[in-house]
Amino acid sequence: MESAASGDSAACGQAEMTSFDEVYDQPDPRDFFRLLGRWDYQTPHHAQGVFRRVAAARTRTLRAAAPLTVLDICCSYGVNAALLNHSLTLDDLYAHYTSSQAAALTTAELIEWDRAYYAAHRHPDAHRVIGLDIAANAISYALAVGLLDEGFTENLEAAPHTRALLRAVQPTRLVTVTGGASFLSPRTFRPLLTAAHEPVWIAAFVLRTGSYHRIADGLTPYGLITEKAAAPTYRQRRFTSVREQRYAITAVTAAGEDPRGKETGGYFHTALHLSRPPKDATALPLTTFTSESA
């Protein structure tokens, strides 16, 4: 859910938004859930059902017996992996990490508690998840509690990839993004797609205040077409100030979208973008994966 900004437009947009940088790289996710919970951060909740449906469809298209390998970019503390592979909701995680029991533990004790917590809720047919994020503490936590099978703290926007990362992502068949699209460019995706042994699907929840066109265009040489779901849109979080809301309404309007009932209602909204080979997009319409909750 965090990465390095790239491009003037991304940096400009982020300057208008409240920064939560202080909670993205803590030794554990308690502050993350406490702070973002105040602003009703909910993108992983909306992504949970979509990602599960997309993962199931990708598995069927591959006709493979092995678990699907998913790469979660800007994975933070492994929230998407927790919701993808476990019988848990985002509300469950908020309750878990803001509980008095969690507050009384050291980070080491919390990790032990979380190992048992996630093991008790893990699906028997869990997908294999690789995490990529620049936040080393968040990656370490997600690995320690068993949410990630592998994790990498590389910033592909600013530095070359490592051989270890490219080896790890070779079996990747699905890439997910819920919190970092505005920080990314095709530079992050090129080496990952080149290393993958099979065509990769990419499912991204993108803030309506920004554009995904640059990334979508960068995926075209890899045989992927990108579809954007016109509806529904999905709440991301509440605005922290009138300034944020004014920025969002202006940016969404400039992008040719209608903010009425969405950003005017007090929340940032995201839209689902799904990139796939044309034959897969033809066989499975985008509406197969979208839900009506907004």
C-alpha positions in Angstrom: 0.0 0.0 0.0 3.0 2.2 -0.2 5.6 2.8 -2.9 7.8 5.6 -4.3 6.1 8.4 -6.2 6.9 8.8 -9.8 5.9 11.6 -12.1 5.0 15.2 -11.4 1.2 14.6 -11.5 1.4 11.8 -8.9 3.5 14.0 -6.6 1.2 16.9 -7.1 -1.9 14.9 -6.2 -0.3 13.3 -3.2 0.6 16.8 -1.9 -3.1 17.6 -1.7 -3.9 14.5 0.3 -3.2 13.7 3.9 -0.1 11.7 4.4 -0.3 8.5 6.5 3.4 7.7 6.0 4.0 7.2 9.7 1.9 4.1 9.9 3.1 2.3 6.8 6.4 1.0 8.1 5.9 0.2 11.8 7.1 -3.1 13.3 3.4 -4.2 13.3 0.1 -3.0 11.9 -1.6 -1.8 15.0 -1.1 1.9 14.3 -2.1 1.3 10.7 -5.5 -0.1 11.7 -6.0 2.5 14.5 -5.3 5.5 12.3 -6.9 4.4 9.0 -9.9 3.0 10.9 -10.7 6.5 12.0 -11.2 7.5 8.4 -13.1 4.4 7.4 -10.4 3.1 5.1 -12.1 0.2 3.2 -10.5 -0.6 -0.1 -9.3 -4.0 0.9 -12.9 -4.9 1.9 -14.1 -4.1 -1.6 -11.1 -5.8 -3.2 -11.6 -9.0 -1.2 -14.6 -10.4 -3.2 -13.2 -9.1 -6.5 -9.8 -10.6 -6.0 -11.3 -13.9 -4.9 -13.4 -14.1 -8.0 -10.5 -13.0 -10.3 -8.2 -15.6 -8.7 -10.7 -18.3 -9.1 -11.2 -17.4 -12.8 -7.5 -17.2 -13.4 -7.0 -20.7 -11.8 -9.7 -22.1 -14.1 -8.1 -20.6 -17.2 -4.8 -22.1 -16.3 -6.3 -25.6 -15.6 -3.4 -26.0 -13.1 -3.3 -28.2 -10.1 -0.7 -26.1 -8.3 -1.8 -23.1 -6.1 -2.1 -19.9 -8.0 0.8 -17.5 -7.4 -0.3 -13.9 -6.7 2.0 -10.9 -6.6 0.6 -8.1 -4.4 2.3 -4.8 -5.2 2.5 -2.2 -2.4 1.4 -5.0 -0.1 2.1 -3.2 3.2 1.4 -5.6 6.1 -0.2 -8.3 3.9 -3.8 -7.1 4.3 -4.9 -8.3 0.9 -3.2 -11.7 1.5 -5.0 -12.0 4.8 -8.4 -11.3 3.2 -7.7 -13.5 0.1 -6.6 -16.6 1.9 -8.4 -16.5 5.2 -12.0 -16.7 6.6 -11.7 -13.1 7.8 -13.1 -9.7 6.9 -11.6 -6.3 7.1 -13.8 -5.5 10.1 -12.4 -8.6 11.8 -8.9 -7.2 11.3 -9.9 -3.8 12.6 -11.4 -5.4 15.7 -8.3 -7.7 16.1 -5.7 -5.0 16.0 -7.5 -2.3 17.9 -8.5 -4.7 20.7 -7.3 -4.3 24.3 -5.6 -7.7 24.0 -3.6 -6.6 21.1 -2.7 -3.3 22.8 -1.2 -5.1 25.7 1.3 -7.2 23.6 4.8 -6.5 22.5 5.5 -6.8 18.8 7.1 -10.2 19.3 4.1 -11.4 21.3 1.7 -10.0 18.7 3.5 -11.9 16.0 3.1 -15.1 17.9 -0.6 -14.4 18.5 -1.1 -13.6 14.8 0.6 -16.7 13.6 -2.0 -18.7 15.5 -4.8 -16.3 14.5 -4.1 -16.6 10.8 -3.4 -20.3 10.9 -6.8 -21.0 12.5 -8.6 -19.1 9.7 -6.5 -20.1 6.7 -8.3 -21.7 3.7 -7.1 -25.2 2.8 -6.7 -24.1 -0.8 -4.9 -20.9 -0.1 -3.1 -19.1 -2.9 0.6 -18.5 -2.8 1.3 -14.8 -2.3 4.4 -12.8 -2.9 4.6 -9.3 -1.5 6.4 -6.3 -2.9 6.7 -3.0 -1.0 9.4 -0.5 0.0 8.3 -0.8 3.7 10.8 -3.3 5.2 9.1 -3.5 8.6 5.7 -4.2 7.0 7.2 -6.9 4.8 9.0 -8.5 7.7 5.8 -8.6 9.8 3.7 -10.2 6.9 6.4 -12.8 6.4 6.7 -13.5 10.2 3.0 -14.2 10.7 2.7 -16.3 7.5 0.6 -14.0 5.3 3.3 -13.9 2.6 5.2 -16.8 1.1 7.9 -14.4 -0.1 8.5 -10.7 0.3 10.7 -8.1 -1.3 11.5 -4.5 -0.4 12.5 -3.2 -3.8 11.5 0.1 -5.4 11.4 -0.7 -9.1 10.6 2.9 -9.9 14.0 4.1 -8.7 16.4 1.1 -8.8 17.1 -2.0 -10.8 15.4 -5.3 -9.8 17.3 -8.1 -8.1 17.7 -11.6 -9.6 16.0 -13.0 -6.5 12.8 -11.0 -7.2 12.7 -12.1 -10.9 13.1 -15.7 -9.9 10.4 -15.5 -7.3 7.8 -13.9 -9.7 8.3 -16.4 -12.5 5.2 -18.4 -11.6 3.1 -15.3 -11.0 -0.3 -15.4 -12.8 -2.2 -12.6 -11.0 -1.0 -9.2 -9.8 -3.1 -7.2 -7.4 -2.9 -3.5 -6.4 -5.1 -1.7 -3.9 -3.1 1.2 -2.6 -0.3 2.2 -4.8 -1.3 2.8 -8.4 -0.8 6.5 -8.2 2.8 6.0 -7.2 3.6 3.5 -10.0 4.5 3.6 -13.7 5.2 0.9 -16.3 8.8 0.8 -14.9 7.5 -1.4 -12.0 5.6 -3.7 -14.2 8.0 -4.3 -17.1 10.6 -6.6 -15.4 7.8 -8.5 -13.5 5.9 -9.2 -16.7 9.1 -10.1 -18.6 10.0 -12.6 -15.9 6.6 -14.3 -15.7 6.4 -17.6 -17.5 2.7 -17.3 -18.4 0.5 -14.3 -19.3 -0.4 -12.4 -16.1 -3.7 -10.8 -15.1 -3.4 -7.5 -13.3 -6.3 -6.3 -11.0 -5.9 -2.8 -9.6 -8.2 -0.5 -7.6 -7.3 3.0 -8.7 -8.3 6.3 -7.2 -10.6 8.3 -9.5 -8.4 11.4 -8.8 -5.6 9.9 -10.9 -5.1 8.3 -14.3 -4.2 4.7 -15.1 -3.7 5.3 -18.8 0.1 5.4 -18.6 0.3 2.0 -16.9 -2.4 0.5 -19.1 -0.5 1.7 -22.2 2.7 0.2 -20.8 1.0 -3.2 -20.4 0.0 -3.4 -24.1 3.4 -4.7 -25.4 2.9 -7.7 -23.1 -0.4 -8.7 -24.8 -2.7 -7.3 -22.1 -5.7 -5.1 -22.7 -7.0 -3.0 -19.8 -10.7 -2.6 -19.0 -12.0 -0.1 -16.5 -15.3 -0.9 -14.7 -17.6 2.1 -15.1 -19.6 0.9 -12.2 -19.6 0.4 -9.4 -17.0 2.7 -7.9 -15.7 1.8 -4.4 -15.2 4.0 -1.4 -11.6 4.3 -0.3 -11.7 6.4 2.8 -13.4 9.5 4.2 -11.8 12.9 3.5 -9.8 14.3 6.4 -10.4 17.9 5.4 -12.4 20.2 3.2 -9.2 20.8 1.3 -8.9 17.1 0.4 -12.5 17.0 -0.7 -12.1 20.1 -2.9 -9.0 18.6 -4.5 -10.8 15.3 -5.2 -13.8 16.8 -6.7 -11.6 19.0 -8.9 -9.4 16.2 -10.0 -12.3 13.8 -10.7 -14.1 16.4 -12.7 -10.9 17.2 -14.7 -10.6 13.5 -15.5 -14.1 13.5 -17.1 -15.8 11.7 -14.2 -18.9 12.7 -12.2 -18.2 13.3 -8.5 -21.8 13.6 -7.5 -22.9 11.1 -4.9 -19.3 9.9 -4.6 -16.6 12.4 -3.8 -19.3 15.0 -3.0 -20.5 12.4 -0.5 -17.4 12.7 1.6 -15.2 9.8 0.3 -12.4 9.1 -2.1 -13.6 6.5 -4.6 -11.7 4.0 -6.6 -12.4 2.1 -9.8 -11.4 -1.4 -10.8 -9.1 -1.8 -13.7 -8.4 -5.4 -15.0 -5.7 -6.1 -17.5 -5.8 -9.5 -19.4 -5.0 -11.1 -22.7 -7.8 -10.3 -25.2 -9.1 -13.9 -25.4 -9.6 -14.0 -21.6 -11.4 -10.6 -21.7 -13.7 -11.9 -24.4 -14.4 -15.2 -22.5 -15.1 -13.5 -19.1 -16.7 -10.1 -19.2 -15.5 -7.6 -16.6 -18.9 -7.6 -15.0 -18.2 -11.2 -13.9 -15.9 -9.8 -11.2 -17.5 -6.6 -10.0 -19.9 -6.3 -7.1 -22.7 -3.9 -6.3 -21.4 -2.7 -3.0 -20.0 0.8 -3.1 
